[in-house]
Amino acid sequence: MPLSPEEQEQLEAIEHYLSLDDPDLAQKLRAGSGGTRVKARHVWLSLVLLMGIMVLPVGPAAKFLAVAVVGFILAAVGAYGVLGNSLFQNPQVAAREESREKPERR
């Protein structure tokens, strides 16, 4: 549902005053943070890891090797994703990510 002209003017006024009051926050909001995508990826990979750990013992208990294999694969993919995105990240990439999330003060 589109905004009415009056609402659009109010929104523009709020944006203007925000940029005057806190230019760093206004810049971050205009550019988008990108940090949310990384956090969402960590959440999904953590859920895959947890699901794999939960499914893994069901296979032998139900005497289905395929279920155990699927659980192992899910756990391995989740662990690799979580650890690969956080612990083993290239320090240069990590520094670049941090500088992208925290713009320099001028």
Secondary structure, 3 states (H helix, E strand, C coil): CCCCHHHHHHHHHHHHHHHHHCHHHHHHHHHCCCHHHHHHHHHHHHHHHHHHHHHCCHHHHHCCHHHHHHHHHHHHHHHHHHHHHHCCCCHHHHHHHHHHHCCCCC
